[in-house]
């Protein structure tokens, strides 16, 4: 008995490099949305976003959960970039959600006829390798680089171009807007300040950036992954409360909800519709993870239609019961067309687009 007890205690204390994905909650997006300065529809069709629970595992949990249904095991390597510490995973998820909310607003308003201009404002850090020059200098996920030395930076390729030909070991000043990420995932920025970084030698495994005018591998290396930072000029004020929810997979559901809130009639034909998939400002829908577990969650919430990225249709249908209709799309326009075929109305903006 003592040996068994020791083995069980050991398994509970011993962590494994795997995470468990299990069905999360399906939530009405309209309950999370606040809109000011734009006319809104008084009815709120039930459009659901769905998440999954992501849990790090002890060896004991990993063993026991193999006997449970609706569990998907993923390795740490599937969740984070090579060389990026797992401690960045939460803030990466919150940055992805922040980007997704912005993209949802832009895509929704553009689909309703609004012209939404954008201004490039810098390069946002999406990952920091450890060890690396950037890690030693204290750079973190969601920080925004707006200058190198005395020159402004307005894009990821702008930053790469500025350091591409520097000799390894060069001490360079980055003008950095530090990100503050709250415990619930709200991101805000401090005023720019200078941070000194000594560049390193580019690892042999590094791939070319693909930036125009930047040929071959970089001479110097900072150890960060980047995305373009853009400011969009949006009408009115739209906020979506996604406290403690990370990742980009709610993008399509948020976009459909905003279109429904800002237009006349019923987008869904008053059906209970759930959606998952990333969205970009151009209205393209991308694939996501955990679709089988999300299918279980939306069925439990009473959805009769589940819109998913086209590449995930087979996965969703395999987990669905006969009462759930699964529709695959690659664009927002396809999703809107599918809803019209089910009895939904073509969206017409309640406020006059500009």
Long-range contacts (C-beta under 8 A, 24 or more apart in sequence): 8-60, 10-59, 11-58, 11-59, 11-60, 11-63, 12-58, 12-59, 12-60, 12-61, 13-58, 14-58, 14-59, 14-60, 15-56, 15-57, 15-58, 15-59, 16-57, 16-58, 16-59, 16-62, 17-75, 17-76, 17-77, 18-57, 18-62, 18-73, 18-74, 18-75, 18-76, 19-54, 19-55, 19-56, 19-57, 19-73, 19-74, 19-75, 19-76, 19-79, 20-53, 20-54, 20-55, 20-57, 20-61, 20-62, 20-65, 20-71, 20-72, 20-73, 21-52, 21-53, 21-54, 21-71, 21-72, 21-73, 21-74, 21-289, 21-290, 21-293, 22-52, 22-53, 22-55, 22-68, 22-70, 22-71, 22-72, 22-293, 23-52, 23-53, 23-70, 23-293, 23-294, 23-296, 23-297, 23-300, 24-50, 24-51, 24-52, 24-53, 24-293, 24-294, 24-297, 25-50, 25-51, 25-297, 25-301, 26-50, 26-274, 26-297, 26-298, 26-300, 26-301, 26-303, 27-51, 29-240, 29-250, 29-253, 29-254, 29-256, 29-257, 30-257, 30-260, 30-261, 32-240, 32-241, 32-242, 33-238, 33-239, 33-240, 33-241, 33-257, 33-258, 33-261, 34-237, 34-238, 34-239, 34-240, 34-241, 35-236, 35-237, 35-238, 35-261, 35-262, 36-236, 36-237, 36-238, 37-235, 37-236, 37-237, 38-235, 38-236, 38-238, 38-262, 38-350, 38-351, 39-262, 39-350, 39-351, 40-261, 40-262, 40-350, 41-260, 41-261, 41-262, 41-263, 41-264, 41-265, 41-350, 43-266, 44-260, 44-261, 45-260, 45-266, 45-267, 45-268, 45-270, 45-271, 45-273, 46-268, 46-271, 46-272, 46-273, 47-253, 47-256, 47-257, 47-260, 47-267, 47-268, 47-273, 47-274, 47-275, 48-253, 48-272, 48-273, 48-274, 48-275, 48-298, 48-301, 48-303, 49-250, 49-253, 49-254, 49-274, 49-275, 49-276, 50-250, 50-253, 50-274, 50-276, 50-294, 50-297, 50-298, 50-301, 51-245, 51-247, 51-249, 51-250, 51-294, 51-297, 52-289, 52-290, 52-293, 52-294, 52-297, 54-79, 70-292, 70-293, 70-296, 70-319, 71-293, 72-290, 72-292, 72-293, 74-289, 80-127, 81-127, 81-225, 83-129, 83-130, 83-132, 83-223, 84-127, 84-128, 84-129, 84-130, 84-225, 85-130, 88-127, 88-128, 88-140, 88-141, 90-246, 91-140, 91-141, 91-142, 91-181, 92-126, 92-127, 92-141, 92-246, 93-185, 93-246, 93-247, 94-142, 94-181, 94-185, 94-187, 94-246, 95-124, 95-126, 95-141, 95-142, 95-181, 95-187, 96-246, 96-247, 96-248, 97-185, 97-242, 97-245, 97-246, 97-247, 97-248, 97-250, 98-142, 98-185, 98-187, 99-227, 99-248, 100-247, 100-248, 100-249, 100-250, 100-251, 100-254, 100-278, 100-279, 101-240, 101-242, 101-254, 102-232, 102-281, 103-251, 103-255, 103-279, 103-280, 103-281, 104-240, 104-251, 104-254, 104-255, 104-258, 104-279, 105-232, 105-234, 105-238, 105-258, 106-232, 106-234, 106-281, 107-255, 107-279, 107-280, 107-281, 107-282, 107-283, 107-332, 108-254, 108-255, 108-256, 108-258, 108-259, 108-262, 109-234, 109-235, 109-258, 109-262, 109-353, 110-281, 110-283, 111-255, 111-259, 111-283, 111-332, 111-333, 111-336, 111-347, 112-259, 112-262, 112-263, 112-347, 112-348, 112-349, 112-353, 113-349, 113-353, 114-235, 114-349, 114-353, 114-354, 115-353, 115-354, 116-232, 116-233, 116-234, 116-281, 117-232, 117-233, 118-230, 118-231, 118-232, 118-233, 118-281, 119-230, 119-231, 119-232, 119-233, 120-154, 120-155, 120-228, 120-229, 120-230, 121-146, 121-154, 121-229, 121-230, 121-231, 122-146, 122-153, 122-154, 122-155, 122-177, 122-229, 123-153, 123-155, 123-156, 123-158, 123-159, 123-226, 123-227, 123-228, 123-229, 124-156, 124-226, 124-227, 124-228, 124-229, 125-224, 125-225, 125-226, 126-224, 126-225, 126-226, 126-227, 127-224, 127-225, 128-223, 128-224, 129-223, 129-224, 131-223, 132-200, 132-221, 132-222, 132-223, 132-224, 133-197, 133-198, 133-199, 133-200, 133-221, 133-222, 133-223, 134-197, 134-222, 134-223, 134-224, 135-223, 136-197, 137-174, 137-195, 137-196, 137-197, 137-198, 138-195, 139-174, 139-176, 139-195, 139-197, 139-222, 139-224, 140-178, 140-179, 141-179, 141-181, 142-179, 142-181, 142-187, 143-176, 143-177, 143-178, 143-179, 144-176, 144-177, 144-179, 144-189, 144-229, 145-174, 145-175, 145-176, 145-177, 145-226, 146-175, 146-176, 146-177, 146-192, 147-174, 147-175, 147-192, 148-172, 148-173, 148-174, 148-175, 149-173, 155-228, 155-229, 156-211, 156-226, 156-227, 156-228, 157-209, 157-211, 157-212, 157-214, 159-226, 160-209, 160-211, 160-214, 160-218, 160-226, 161-211, 161-213, 161-214, 163-199, 163-218, 163-220, 163-222, 164-209, 164-214, 164-218, 164-219, 164-220, 165-219, 165-220, 166-199, 166-219, 166-220, 167-199, 167-219, 167-220, 168-199, 168-200, 168-201, 168-202, 168-219, 168-220, 168-221, 169-198, 169-199, 169-200, 170-198, 170-199, 170-220, 171-196, 171-197, 171-198, 171-199, 172-196, 172-197, 172-198, 172-199, 173-197, 184-243, 184-244, 185-242, 185-243, 185-244, 185-245, 185-246, 186-243, 197-222, 232-281, 235-351, 235-354, 236-351, 247-288, 248-278, 248-279, 248-286, 248-288, 249-276, 249-277, 249-278, 249-288, 249-289, 249-290, 249-294, 250-276, 251-277, 251-278, 251-279, 251-280, 251-285, 252-276, 252-277, 252-278, 252-279, 252-285, 252-307, 252-329, 252-332, 252-335, 254-279, 255-279, 255-283, 255-332, 256-307, 256-332, 256-335, 256-336, 256-339, 259-336, 259-347, 260-347, 262-347, 262-349, 262-350, 262-351, 263-347, 263-348, 263-349, 263-350, 264-345, 264-347, 264-348, 264-350, 265-344, 265-345, 265-346, 265-347, 265-348, 266-344, 266-345, 267-336, 267-339, 267-344, 267-345, 267-347, 268-305, 268-339, 268-342, 268-344, 269-339, 269-342, 269-343, 269-344, 269-345, 271-304, 271-305, 271-342, 271-343, 271-344, 272-301, 272-302, 272-303, 272-304, 272-305, 273-303, 273-304, 273-305, 273-306, 273-307, 273-339, 274-298, 274-301, 274-303, 274-305, 274-306, 274-307, 275-306, 275-307, 275-308, 275-335, 276-306, 276-307, 276-308, 276-309, 276-312, 277-307, 277-308, 277-309, 277-312, 277-329, 278-309, 279-332, 283-331, 283-332, 283-333, 284-330, 284-331, 284-332, 285-309, 285-329, 285-330, 285-331, 285-332, 285-334, 285-335, 287-311, 287-312, 288-312, 291-315, 291-316, 291-319, 292-316, 292-318, 292-319, 293-319, 295-319, 295-320, 295-324, 295-326, 298-324, 299-323, 299-324, 305-342, 307-335, 307-338
